[in-house]
Structures are given as structure tokens and as C-alpha cells.
Amino acid sequence: MKVSVRGEQEVIKVSLAISIAVSTYIYLLIGDSAYFSLVFSVSIFLVYFLMKPVYILNPANMVAAFSILFFVLPFLIDRFYEIYNVPYILPWGRLWDWQNLDRKTYGEALGIFFILFFSFCILNQDKKAFNFPEYHVRSPLLVLIVTITFFSVLIFINQTGGLNNWIYDYKKTYLLGRQGNGALNFFNIMMGSLSVFLLGLKYRESSGLKKISTFLISIFLIAVVAYVQGLKSRLLVLFIIFWASYLFSSKFTWPKIILFSMLFIILMFFLTYVRSDGFYSSPIIFLEYTMTYFNVYPLHDLIVKTGELSWFSTTHQLLAKPAEILGFPKLDEFDLNVMLTKEYFPNDWARMKATQQWPLITDLRFNYFGFWGGWFPLLLYVGFLVYLYKMAKGGSVAFLLIFVLEFVRLFSVLRGTLIPWQIFVYVPMYIFSYLVVKSAVRVRKYKED
């Protein structure tokens, strides 16, 4: 009887969530455009409240976090500034009017959320408890991998300007100094993730002084690797990878959501301060900065207003980098975000090779005629992530690493393209990482409830 009642409750929740989604679209068609942003934000919160996934690393949580960070948060801050007439401090002032985006922009932003969120929630039914398998990390191989990673990062620092430049001119060195060192950078990304993951497993199985020493070594390595790979994003990613064995079986309660949200904001403020060489030096400046940093939907609005809808118009960019490596003539464009940055923000690219980030729905407009063809590759991608999730939940430690890497990359997919040119790097990286983890970690026993 209890199972039946629980099943009925789930059906009611899903039905209510779908009703909210349908009602939101109806309002976008006939409602007052002045309230679109508010209705959008309320809809996201209500649907998430009704269908909140059980476990932290369910991909649906990443989809919800993206929508909240890149729409709800900047919209609420924008309204706060407008209602209370808060003066703007940053020289560019108010770049975007979050209440006057095109109707289609709201519809497509909601579409990507509803398709992915509902798909992940329905296909990843967390009904069974997950028990992490018993395992042993082979210390000699772990030491070798960590040593290679550390010295490879030192070589990278030396080849990209030296330690002084990384300390005293971080922003310029990070944006411009890495040019010509792409292969080494990708190698460090792979080895950094692999080392931190294995250290996290070693920390889990250790005790006493060995546990403390493993933790200290891990923190040091994470700090060094993240510093040269992008503090704002990479530090968070490496921490998730390190704690993956704990997070994967940890339930996502509301107190944890509040705690993680507060820690994320504090960490973002600190990392933004470091990344900008102290330019964003106060909480109020950082608050204003969020309205310009989390800007993928106003950027997408620029594309919507051009009427861009096409089939496979930028898919050739996928082969630009591999073709260049093989000796073919260099193409002018190799990435959708770079192409659009050159068009809309040419000074950013000309001065610092800095790119603005357009969302996944922009990629759908350029290559899949929007959602008319985009729904199919979206569901294929969902299926791929769900497969990795189930393999990891089935006790495969090696698949856990691949899943976590794709879990955090989902955030990049949502503010980029579905199939980036880096796919030719990711696939061999995943295969190599899988084989190394299989060799370095001996799984003793796994029991599923």
C-alpha cells in the first residue's frame, strides 16, 4: 500500500509540473510581456520544487542550477536595482533589460529547461539506495599519476610566461599566454581530473594520518591545477571531482541546497576578485557584475531578433581544428561563440581573445532549425548521460569518473554547443581516463539494495 501511495504522489507531482509548464507557455502566448521574466522565474522554482531529484549528482540539478544562475538570479538583481534606484558603479552600467526580451527568447529558454529537466527526472528514477562499492586504490600508480600531473603543470607555467606573469598579470597571462600550448593544456586538464579523482578515492578509503596527508596533498594539487586552468570554473569542477564518491550517493536536501548556494556565491566572489586582479573588489560591485556575466539569454535575444533559423550552418566548424592539425588551410571560424563574439563584440576578441558565451538554444537555431530538429539530438544527449549515470550507479568506479566529467561539462554544453570541436579531445581523454582508473582501482565488492 505504501508503494502505491508513493507512486500516486509521484504521478500527481509530475502532472502538476507539466500543468505549470503548459500554463507558462499559454501565458507567453497571450499574457502581458511585462511579467514574462517573473512568470519564467516562478515557473522554474515551482517545477523544481515539485520534481526535485533525490541525489545531488542527478543531471536535472545542473539543468535547474543553470536556469537559476543565468536567468532568475540576474533578473531578480536587475529588478532590485530598478525598484530601489540603486546606482550603477561599473562603467558600462545597465547592459540588458531583463524584462524586455523577445517572446521567443523566453519560450526557447523555457523549452530547453523543460525538455532536459523532465527527461533527466523521468529517466533517472532514483528508487534504489546506492551503496558505494568496496575498493582499493593502488598507491604506486596514484603517486606516478600525481607526479606527472604536477610536473606537467610546472612545464605549462614555464611555457606560458613564467611564474611571475601568472602571479602579477594573471588575467592577461590566462587569456593570451596559453596560445600555442593547447595540447599541453588539454593534457593537464585530463591529468588534473584523473589525479584529483583518484586522490578523492584514496581519501575515502584512508584513515588517520594517511587521510589527513591525502587531503592536504589534494588541496595543494587542486589549487595549483585550477590556478592555471581557470579559477572560477575549474576550482569548482575539481572539488566536485574530488568529492564525487561522496556526492554521488548523497541526497539533495533543502538545507544542503541552501548551504551549497551560499558557499557557491562566496566562492564566486573570491574567485572573481582574483581572476580580475582585484577589479571586482566589493560585494556590491560583484552583485552588479552578475547581471553582465550571467548574460547568455540577452545574448541569445540578439540572435532571435535577427530571425536566424537554419540547418547545419556551423557544423563544419567541428572539423576546423582537426583539419588544421592535419595540414589543411586554417578556417576563419572554428567555434560558434568565437564567431558571434567577433560579430557582436569585436573589441573583446581583438584585445584579449575573450569570448562571450551564447546558450545551447543558439546552437539549435544555427544547426537544427531551433527545436524543430533540435529535440532529437537533445534526447540523444540525455540518453548518453543517463547511461553513464546508471553505469556509475551499478558500481563502476571508472564510469563514475566519466559521468562526473560529463555532469560538470553539462554546464558548458548549456552555455555552448551540443557537439563542440573539442569532442575529438574529450573522447580519447575519456577512454584513457577509464583505462587508468580500471588499472588503479581494484573493486572488491558491490552490493545494491
C-alpha positions as CSV (number, residue, x, y, z in Angstrom):
1,M,0.0,0.0,0.0
2,K,2.8,2.4,0.8
3,V,4.4,1.8,-2.6
4,S,1.1,2.5,-4.3
5,V,0.6,5.8,-2.3
6,R,4.1,6.9,-3.1
7,G,3.5,6.1,-6.8
8,E,0.3,8.2,-6.8
9,Q,2.1,11.1,-5.2
10,E,4.8,11.0,-7.9
11,V,2.1,11.0,-10.6
12,I,0.4,14.0,-9.0
13,K,3.7,15.9,-8.8
14,V,4.6,15.2,-12.4
15,S,1.1,16.1,-13.6
16,L,1.3,19.4,-11.6
17,A,4.7,20.2,-13.1
18,I,3.5,19.5,-16.6
19,S,0.5,21.7,-16.0
20,I,2.7,24.5,-14.8
21,A,4.9,24.2,-18.0
22,V,1.8,24.3,-20.2
23,S,0.3,27.2,-18.3
24,T,3.6,29.1,-18.6
25,Y,3.6,28.7,-22.4
26,I,0.0,29.8,-22.6
27,Y,0.8,32.9,-20.7
28,L,3.8,33.6,-23.1
29,L,1.3,33.5,-26.0
30,I,-1.5,35.7,-24.5
31,G,-0.1,37.3,-21.4
32,D,1.4,40.8,-20.6
33,S,5.0,40.8,-21.7
34,A,6.0,43.0,-18.7
35,Y,5.6,39.9,-16.5
36,F,7.3,37.3,-18.7
37,S,10.5,37.3,-16.6
38,L,8.6,37.0,-13.4
39,V,6.4,34.1,-14.7
40,F,9.6,32.4,-16.1
41,S,11.3,32.6,-12.7
42,V,8.3,31.4,-10.7
43,S,7.7,28.5,-13.1
44,I,11.3,27.3,-12.7
45,F,11.1,27.3,-9.0
46,L,7.7,25.6,-8.8
47,V,8.7,22.8,-11.2
48,Y,11.9,22.2,-9.4
49,F,10.1,22.2,-6.0
50,L,7.7,19.5,-7.3
51,M,10.2,17.3,-9.0
52,K,13.5,17.9,-7.1
53,P,15.8,14.9,-7.7
54,V,16.8,12.7,-4.8
55,Y,20.6,12.7,-5.3
56,I,22.9,15.7,-5.7
57,L,24.6,14.4,-8.9
58,N,21.4,13.9,-10.9
59,P,21.9,15.9,-14.1
60,A,18.5,17.5,-13.6
61,N,20.0,19.6,-10.7
62,M,22.6,21.0,-13.1
63,V,19.9,22.0,-15.6
64,A,18.0,23.8,-12.8
65,A,21.1,25.5,-11.5
66,F,21.9,26.8,-14.9
67,S,18.5,28.3,-15.4
68,I,18.5,29.9,-12.0
69,L,22.0,31.3,-12.4
70,F,21.7,32.6,-15.9
71,F,18.1,33.9,-15.8
72,V,16.4,34.0,-12.4
73,L,19.4,35.5,-10.4
74,P,20.3,38.3,-12.8
75,F,16.6,39.1,-13.4
76,L,16.0,39.5,-9.6
77,I,19.1,41.6,-9.2
78,D,18.0,43.8,-12.1
79,R,14.6,44.3,-10.6
80,F,16.2,45.1,-7.2
81,Y,18.3,47.8,-8.9
82,E,15.3,49.3,-10.7
83,I,12.8,49.3,-7.8
84,Y,15.3,50.8,-5.3
85,N,17.1,53.0,-7.8
86,V,20.5,51.6,-6.9
87,P,23.2,53.5,-8.8
88,Y,25.4,51.6,-11.1
89,I,29.1,51.6,-10.3
90,L,30.7,49.7,-13.2
91,P,31.5,51.9,-16.2
92,W,29.2,50.1,-18.6
93,G,26.1,50.5,-16.4
94,R,22.9,48.5,-17.3
95,L,23.6,46.5,-20.4
96,W,20.5,44.4,-20.5
97,D,16.8,44.9,-19.8
98,W,15.8,41.6,-18.5
99,Q,12.1,42.4,-18.7
100,N,12.0,43.1,-22.4
101,L,13.5,40.1,-24.1
102,D,11.7,38.8,-27.2
103,R,8.8,36.4,-26.6
104,K,10.6,33.7,-28.5
105,T,13.7,34.0,-26.2
106,Y,11.6,33.3,-23.2
107,G,9.9,30.4,-24.9
108,E,13.1,28.8,-26.1
109,A,14.8,29.3,-22.7
110,L,11.9,27.5,-21.0
111,G,11.9,24.9,-23.7
112,I,15.5,23.8,-23.1
113,F,14.8,23.7,-19.3
114,F,11.6,21.7,-19.6
115,I,12.9,19.2,-22.1
116,L,16.2,18.4,-20.2
117,F,14.8,18.7,-16.7
118,F,11.8,16.5,-17.3
119,S,13.8,14.0,-19.3
120,F,16.5,13.6,-16.6
121,C,13.9,13.4,-13.8
122,I,11.8,10.8,-15.5
123,L,14.7,8.6,-16.9
124,N,16.8,8.8,-13.7
125,Q,14.3,7.4,-11.2
126,D,16.3,7.2,-8.0
127,K,14.2,4.5,-6.4
128,K,17.0,2.3,-5.1
129,A,19.5,3.2,-2.4
130,F,23.1,3.4,-3.7
131,N,26.0,1.8,-1.8
132,F,29.4,2.8,-2.9
133,P,31.5,-0.3,-3.8
134,E,34.4,-1.5,-1.7
135,Y,37.6,-0.8,-3.5
136,H,41.4,-0.3,-3.1
137,V,43.5,2.4,-4.9
138,R,46.9,1.1,-5.9
139,S,49.3,3.7,-4.3
140,P,52.3,3.3,-6.7
141,L,50.1,4.1,-9.7
142,L,48.5,7.0,-7.9
143,V,51.8,8.5,-6.9
144,L,53.0,8.2,-10.6
145,I,49.9,10.0,-11.9
146,V,50.0,12.8,-9.4
147,T,53.8,13.3,-10.0
148,I,53.3,13.5,-13.8
149,T,50.4,16.0,-13.3
150,F,52.4,18.3,-11.0
151,F,55.5,18.5,-13.3
152,S,53.4,18.8,-16.4
153,V,51.7,21.9,-14.8
154,L,55.1,23.3,-14.0
155,I,56.2,22.9,-17.6
156,F,53.0,24.6,-18.7
157,I,53.6,27.6,-16.4
158,N,57.1,28.0,-17.7
159,Q,56.0,27.8,-21.4
160,T,53.2,30.4,-20.9
161,G,55.2,33.3,-19.5
162,G,56.6,32.0,-16.2
163,L,55.5,32.2,-12.6
164,N,55.9,36.0,-12.3
165,N,53.4,36.6,-15.1
166,W,50.9,34.1,-13.6
167,I,51.2,35.9,-10.2
168,Y,51.3,39.6,-11.2
169,D,49.5,39.7,-14.5
170,Y,47.1,36.8,-14.2
171,K,44.2,37.9,-16.4
172,K,46.4,38.7,-19.4
173,T,48.5,35.5,-19.0
174,Y,45.5,33.3,-18.7
175,L,43.8,34.8,-21.8
176,L,46.8,35.3,-24.1
177,G,49.7,33.4,-22.6
178,R,48.2,29.9,-23.2
179,Q,48.2,30.4,-27.0
180,G,50.2,27.7,-28.8
181,N,50.0,25.4,-25.8
182,G,46.6,23.8,-26.4
183,A,47.8,20.2,-26.5
184,L,49.6,20.6,-23.2
185,N,46.7,22.4,-21.7
186,F,44.3,19.6,-22.6
187,F,46.8,17.0,-21.2
188,N,46.9,18.9,-17.9
189,I,43.1,19.1,-17.8
190,M,42.9,15.3,-18.2
191,M,45.6,14.5,-15.8
192,G,44.3,17.0,-13.2
193,S,40.9,15.5,-13.2
194,L,42.3,12.0,-13.1
195,S,44.7,12.8,-10.2
196,V,42.1,14.6,-8.2
197,F,39.5,11.8,-8.7
198,L,42.0,9.1,-7.5
199,L,43.1,11.2,-4.6
200,G,39.4,11.6,-3.6
201,L,39.0,7.8,-3.7
202,K,42.2,7.4,-1.7
203,Y,41.0,9.9,0.9
204,R,37.7,7.9,1.2
205,E,39.4,4.6,1.9
206,S,42.2,6.0,4.2
207,S,42.1,6.8,7.9
208,G,44.2,8.6,10.5
209,L,47.4,10.5,9.4
210,K,47.2,9.0,5.9
211,K,43.7,10.5,5.4
212,I,45.0,14.0,6.6
213,S,48.1,13.9,4.4
214,T,46.0,12.8,1.4
215,F,43.6,15.7,1.9
216,L,46.4,18.2,2.2
217,I,48.1,16.9,-1.0
218,S,44.8,17.1,-2.8
219,I,44.1,20.7,-1.7
220,F,47.5,21.7,-2.9
221,L,47.2,20.0,-6.2
222,I,43.7,21.3,-6.8
223,A,44.9,24.9,-6.1
224,V,47.8,24.6,-8.5
225,V,45.9,22.9,-11.3
226,A,42.9,25.2,-11.0
227,Y,45.0,28.4,-10.9
228,V,46.4,27.8,-14.4
229,Q,43.2,26.3,-15.9
230,G,40.6,29.0,-14.9
231,L,39.9,29.6,-11.2
232,K,36.2,30.4,-11.5
233,S,35.1,27.3,-13.2
234,R,38.0,24.8,-12.7
235,L,38.2,25.1,-9.0
236,L,34.6,24.2,-8.5
237,V,34.9,21.3,-11.0
238,L,37.9,19.8,-9.3
239,F,36.2,20.0,-5.9
240,I,33.2,18.1,-7.3
241,I,35.5,15.5,-8.8
242,F,37.4,15.1,-5.6
243,W,34.2,14.6,-3.6
244,A,32.5,12.6,-6.3
245,S,32.4,9.3,-4.3
246,Y,30.6,11.1,-1.5
247,L,28.3,13.3,-3.6
248,F,27.1,10.5,-5.9
249,S,25.4,8.7,-3.0
250,S,24.4,11.9,-1.1
251,K,20.8,13.0,-1.1
252,F,20.0,16.6,-2.1
253,T,18.0,18.0,0.8
254,W,16.8,21.6,1.1
255,P,19.3,22.5,3.8
256,K,22.1,21.2,1.5
257,I,20.7,23.3,-1.3
258,I,20.9,26.5,0.8
259,L,24.3,25.6,2.1
260,F,25.8,24.9,-1.3
261,S,24.2,28.1,-2.7
262,M,25.8,30.2,0.0
263,L,29.2,28.6,-0.5
264,F,28.9,29.0,-4.3
265,I,28.2,32.7,-4.0
266,I,31.1,33.3,-1.5
267,L,33.5,31.3,-3.7
268,M,32.4,33.1,-6.8
269,F,33.1,36.4,-5.2
270,F,36.6,35.4,-4.1
271,L,37.5,33.8,-7.4
272,T,36.1,36.7,-9.5
273,Y,38.3,39.1,-7.3
274,V,41.4,37.0,-8.1
275,R,40.6,36.5,-11.8
276,S,40.0,40.2,-12.3
277,D,43.2,41.2,-10.5
278,G,41.1,42.9,-7.8
279,F,38.8,44.9,-10.2
280,Y,35.6,43.5,-8.6
281,S,36.7,44.4,-5.1
282,S,33.4,44.7,-3.2
283,P,30.2,42.7,-2.8
284,I,28.1,45.5,-4.4
285,I,30.3,45.6,-7.5
286,F,30.2,41.8,-7.6
287,L,26.4,41.9,-7.4
288,E,26.2,44.3,-10.3
289,Y,28.8,42.2,-12.2
290,T,26.5,39.1,-12.1
291,M,24.0,40.9,-14.4
292,T,26.7,41.1,-17.1
293,Y,28.4,37.8,-16.5
294,F,25.3,35.6,-16.5
295,N,24.1,37.0,-19.8
296,V,23.6,34.1,-22.2
297,Y,19.8,34.8,-22.6
298,P,20.2,38.5,-23.5
299,L,22.9,37.4,-26.0
300,H,20.5,34.8,-27.4
301,D,17.9,37.5,-27.7
302,L,20.2,39.3,-30.2
303,I,20.1,36.2,-32.4
304,V,16.4,35.7,-32.1
305,K,15.8,39.2,-33.3
306,T,17.8,38.5,-36.4
307,G,15.4,35.7,-37.3
308,E,18.3,33.1,-37.6
309,L,16.9,29.6,-38.2
310,S,19.0,27.2,-40.3
311,W,20.2,23.6,-40.7
312,F,23.8,22.7,-40.0
313,S,25.2,26.2,-40.8
314,T,28.1,26.0,-38.4
315,T,28.6,22.2,-38.1
316,H,31.7,22.5,-40.4
317,Q,33.4,24.3,-37.5
318,L,33.6,20.9,-35.8
319,L,36.3,19.8,-38.2
320,A,38.3,23.1,-38.3
321,K,40.9,22.3,-35.6
322,P,41.5,18.7,-36.6
323,A,41.8,19.7,-40.2
324,E,44.3,22.4,-39.3
325,I,46.4,19.9,-37.3
326,L,46.4,17.6,-40.4
327,G,47.8,20.4,-42.5
328,F,44.7,21.7,-44.2
329,P,44.3,25.5,-44.6
330,K,43.2,27.3,-41.5
331,L,39.5,28.2,-41.4
332,D,38.4,31.6,-40.2
333,E,35.9,30.2,-37.7
334,F,36.2,27.2,-35.5
335,D,33.7,27.9,-32.7
336,L,30.2,29.4,-32.7
337,N,30.8,31.6,-29.6
338,V,34.1,32.9,-31.1
339,M,32.2,33.7,-34.4
340,L,29.5,35.6,-32.7
341,T,31.9,37.4,-30.3
342,K,33.7,38.7,-33.4
343,E,30.5,39.9,-34.8
344,Y,28.9,41.5,-31.8
345,F,31.9,42.2,-29.5
346,P,34.9,42.6,-31.9
347,N,36.9,44.6,-29.4
348,D,36.8,41.8,-26.8
349,W,38.3,39.3,-29.2
350,A,40.8,41.7,-30.8
351,R,42.2,42.9,-27.4
352,M,42.2,39.8,-25.2
353,K,40.8,36.9,-27.3
354,A,38.0,36.9,-24.8
355,T,34.7,35.3,-25.8
356,Q,31.1,35.9,-24.8
357,Q,29.1,32.7,-24.3
358,W,25.8,32.0,-26.2
359,P,23.5,29.3,-24.9
360,L,22.8,25.9,-26.3
361,I,19.5,27.2,-27.8
362,T,21.6,29.5,-30.1
363,D,23.3,26.4,-31.4
364,L,19.9,24.8,-32.0
365,R,18.9,27.8,-34.1
366,F,22.0,27.7,-36.3
367,N,22.2,24.0,-36.8
368,Y,18.8,22.3,-36.1
369,F,16.3,24.9,-37.1
370,G,15.6,25.6,-33.5
371,F,13.5,23.0,-31.6
372,W,12.0,21.7,-34.9
373,G,15.1,19.4,-35.3
374,G,16.9,20.1,-32.0
375,W,14.7,17.9,-29.8
376,F,16.2,14.7,-31.3
377,P,19.9,15.4,-30.6
378,L,18.9,16.8,-27.1
379,L,17.2,13.5,-26.2
380,L,20.2,11.5,-27.6
381,Y,22.5,13.5,-25.3
382,V,20.1,12.9,-22.4
383,G,20.3,9.2,-23.2
384,F,24.1,9.2,-23.1
385,L,24.2,10.9,-19.7
386,V,21.5,8.6,-18.3
387,Y,23.6,5.6,-19.5
388,L,26.7,6.9,-17.7
389,Y,24.6,7.6,-14.6
390,K,23.2,4.1,-14.5
391,M,26.6,2.5,-15.1
392,A,28.1,4.5,-12.3
393,K,25.2,3.6,-10.0
394,G,25.8,0.0,-11.0
395,G,29.1,0.1,-9.2
396,S,31.6,1.0,-11.9
397,V,34.2,3.4,-10.3
398,A,35.7,4.1,-13.8
399,F,32.3,5.1,-15.2
400,L,31.8,7.3,-12.2
401,L,34.7,9.5,-13.3
402,I,33.4,9.7,-16.9
403,F,29.9,10.5,-15.6
404,V,31.2,13.3,-13.3
405,L,33.2,14.8,-16.1
406,E,30.1,14.9,-18.3
407,F,28.0,16.1,-15.4
408,V,30.1,19.2,-15.0
409,R,30.5,19.6,-18.7
410,L,26.7,19.8,-19.0
411,F,27.0,23.3,-17.7
412,S,29.4,24.1,-20.6
413,V,27.0,22.5,-23.0
414,L,24.2,24.6,-21.8
415,R,26.3,27.7,-22.5
416,G,27.8,26.5,-25.7
417,T,27.2,23.9,-28.4
418,L,25.9,20.4,-28.2
419,I,28.9,18.9,-30.2
420,P,32.0,21.2,-29.7
421,W,35.2,20.9,-31.7
422,Q,36.8,19.6,-28.5
423,I,34.9,16.4,-28.9
424,F,37.9,14.9,-30.7
425,V,39.9,15.6,-27.5
426,Y,37.2,14.5,-25.0
427,V,36.7,11.0,-26.4
428,P,40.4,9.9,-26.2
429,M,40.6,11.7,-22.8
430,Y,37.6,9.7,-21.5
431,I,38.9,6.4,-22.9
432,F,42.4,7.0,-21.4
433,S,40.9,8.0,-18.0
434,Y,38.6,5.0,-18.0
435,L,41.5,2.6,-18.6
436,V,43.7,4.3,-16.0
437,V,41.0,4.1,-13.3
438,K,40.3,0.5,-14.1
439,S,44.0,-0.2,-13.6
440,A,44.5,2.0,-10.5
441,V,41.3,1.0,-8.6
442,R,40.5,-2.6,-7.7
443,V,36.8,-3.0,-6.9
444,R,36.4,-5.7,-4.2
445,K,32.6,-6.0,-3.7
446,Y,29.5,-4.1,-4.7
447,K,26.1,-4.6,-3.2
448,E,22.9,-2.8,-4.5
449,D,19.9,-2.6,-2.2
